[in-house]
């Protein structure tokens, strides 16, 4: 029985690129079950591709095959690799940092470099700009269909050699937690941080209590305010800001029924820093 095949790209759906990948996969095995993670990754944003994988991979059963094609270096010397995660899922992707969060959080059990002389769409040898179709869709379909084994993909590579993007871990300094804004909850504009809930718990803040957050970009304070730590969006009024725990068990900042990112022009990445502490008590005279 074939395994699920899940596609992620920055191609969008306004032309035939994704459809071509589907066509290649179905030409390998018309009974494959193919699903979309997303095709709306910001163009060339390898960091976002890495984050969307970690947001998703662990929720698919062992043996599921993921393809992630966000590939600014297509046609260059960067490797095409396949990995088996510690959870038993497979990911096929350019070795350009897309596996950063998988490597750090889930762990990679084994990695192989795709042998393009064996695992490439027939009669595509002169094309060097659509590896998503010619190499990744084709190889992943054969793996998901059981036509090839993971070992058949190519030679084994050292997991330590897999390219990683720069990350900055969250830290706690006395009563202040410092982290970064990793990614946006794109549709709703919430800020997802790299601060785990277990670290935040050390502040001993209960639901309904208030915290002070400060957001900086390139050493400039962009936002600073006091907001409530809420269990859910329903705990605050429409238009009110809140701190909450997101689906990855990390801390996030939002506006109920509004976009925090748009309201305050907030971006993502290691240069967008956030600090959280318990709000100072107000003393009335």
Buried (B, 14 or more C-beta within 10 A) or exposed (E): EBBBBBBBBBBEEEEEBBEBBBEBBBBBBEEBEBEEBBBBBBEBBBBBBBBBBBBBBBEBEEBBBBBBBBBEEBEEEBBBBBBBBBBEBBBBBBBBBBBBBBBBBBEBEBBBBBBBEEBBBEEBEEBEEBBBBBBBBBBBBBBBBEEBEBEBBBEEBEBEEBBEBEBBEBEBEEEBBBBBBBBBBBEBBBBBBBBBEEBBEEBEBEEEBBBBBBBBBEEEEBBEBEBBBBEEBEBBEEEBBBBBBBEBEBBBBBBBEBBBBEEBEBEBBBEBBBBBBBBEEEEEE
